[in-house]
Amino acid sequence: QICGRVFKEFSVEMSFQTLYRHIWKDRCQGGDLYKDLRRRGKKPKDRKRTQAAKIANKTCISQRPEEANNKSEIGHWEIDTVFGLDQKSFLLTLVDRCSKYTMIRKIPNKESETVRQELQDIFDNTLLPMKSFTSDNGGEFAGHSKLKEHANIDFYFAHAYASWERGLNEHTNGLIRDFLPKKTDFRRIRDQEIQDIANNLNNRPRKVLDFLTPKEALMEELSIAA
């Protein structure tokens, strides 16, 4: 990301190996740049499968329009919930498939009505296009029919145990965990801190966006649509 952005802004070519050599040289000299690296060599834990919730009137992801599948237009969002310490605090995360623009909201629980109301509030109070949501089969999304009726937004569900169908959201949640590791009590995190994390992600250059930031990509798509 850094090397790609440096070239994009200053036309200076620099390999990622050069960057890593600088980081490890800094470490040998007592520096702490290495602490900002995302990957620390930890082995991921095996995940246990949980029973998929029974949700009425679901529309399968296989029926999602091609514009959402190929990420060719903004407004198609992947959504999920992230739990905090002892599953007593939660985040609602949304990421636009095209621009990678991310929104994060704190929620007191993940009851379906709580999640529906939060999504409805986001829909009612954002100027960003919202054409569809794609979620997993968690029971917190059981209020999808009522949300669709209110907002006239399409709602799609991935297949059970197919997290790769929402890979962008899974990846984004991993980025959020860099700031808020597991066992973090979200109730102790101020709303402004949550917004600061979203701002960080939205102003971080991404290789998949040709080293634009999600915010820049979103603005570019909005200007084209206008």
C-alpha positions, -999 to 999 in steps of 0.1 A, spaced: 0 0 0 27 24 10 49 17 -21 20 19 -45 8 52 -30 43 67 -31 45 58 -68 10 72 -75 17 105 -58 54 111 -64 64 87 -93 90 72 -70 95 35 -75 102 15 -43 99 -22 -37 81 -36 -7 114 -55 1 131 -21 5 104 -10 29 107 -41 50 145 -38 51 141 -3 64 116 -16 91 139 -44 103 169 -21 103 149 3 125 140 -26 148 177 -36 151 184 -1 161 158 -2 188 129 13 168 93 1 169 81 5 134 77 -33 132 49 -31 158 27 -14 132 29 -45 108 -5 -63 105 9 -98 104 27 -110 135 31 -147 127 2 -158 148 -15 -190 138 -53 -185 134 -75 -206 156 -98 -232 142 -134 -219 140 -163 -239 153 -194 -240 131 -226 -227 147 -261 -236 136 -274 -212 109 -305 -193 121 -338 -200 105 -348 -168 87 -380 -165 68 -383 -151 32 -346 -150 25 -333 -142 -10 -302 -161 -19 -270 -144 -30 -273 -164 -62 -301 -139 -72 -280 -108 -66 -276 -86 -97 -244 -87 -117 -236 -50 -108 -232 -61 -72 -214 -94 -81 -188 -77 -103 -184 -46 -81 -191 -23 -110 -213 2 -91 -214 17 -57 -243 11 -33 -241 -27 -28 -230 -33 8 -218 -63 27 -229 -62 64 -220 -81 95 -218 -78 133 -186 -81 154 -187 -90 190 -167 -77 219 -158 -90 254 -180 -119 265 -203 -111 236 -218 -83 256 -210 -55 232 -212 -53 194 -203 -35 163 -224 -33 131 -201 -31 100 -209 -21 65 -185 -20 35 -193 -10 -1 -183 -37 -25 -172 -13 -52 -153 14 -33 -145 -5 -1 -159 24 19 -166 13 54 -191 24 81 -190 12 117 -217 16 143 -218 5 180 -249 -14 190 -260 -25 225 -269 -60 214 -275 -80 182 -312 -86 185 -328 -85 151 -349 -54 159 -318 -35 172 -299 -43 140 -329 -35 118 -333 -1 135 -296 7 132 -296 -2 95 -327 19 89 -312 48 107 -281 46 85 -303 44 54 -324 73 65 -294 95 75 -267 89 49 -265 104 14 -246 75 1 -263 51 -24 -277 20 -8 -291 -5 -33 -285 -38 -16 -273 -55 16 -256 -89 17 -253 -107 50 -246 -141 65 -274 -162 81 -271 -147 116 -304 -143 134 -296 -106 138 -307 -101 102 -341 -116 106 -357 -82 103 -347 -79 66 -382 -80 53 -393 -50 74 -362 -31 64 -368 -38 27 -404 -26 31 -392 6 47 -362 14 26 -370 -4 -7 -335 -20 -5 -327 -55 -17 -314 -79 9 -294 -110 0 -281 -139 22 -249 -158 16 -250 -196 17 -245 -211 51 -208 -216 61 -196 -198 29 -178 -168 44 -159 -163 12 -191 -151 -4 -187 -120 19 -149 -120 17 -147 -82 17 -166 -78 49 -146 -106 66 -114 -88 55 -127 -55 67 -136 -69 101 -100 -82 103 -87 -47 97 -110 -34 125 -96 -60 148 -62 -44 144 -76 -15 164 -100 -34 186 -86 -68 193 -108 -97 206 -118 -93 242 -122 -55 237 -152 -42 256 -168 -19 230 -189 -3 257 -157 14 269 -149 27 234 -162 62 226 -183 67 194 -156 92 181 -129 65 185 -151 42 163 -155 69 138 -117 75 138 -111 38 129 -136 41 100 -118 73 89 -84 55 90 -97 26 68 -114 50 44 -83 71 39 -59 41 35 -47 34 -1 -57 0 -13 -40 -21 -40 -73 -33 -53 -83 3 -59 -51 10 -78 -39 27 -46 -67 51 -43 -83 53 -9 -119 41 -4 -129 77 1 -113 88 -31 -128 58 -50 -162 66 -36 -160 103 -46 -148 93 -81 -178 69 -85 -202 95 -72 -189 121 -97 -192 97 -126 -228 89 -115 -236 126 -113 
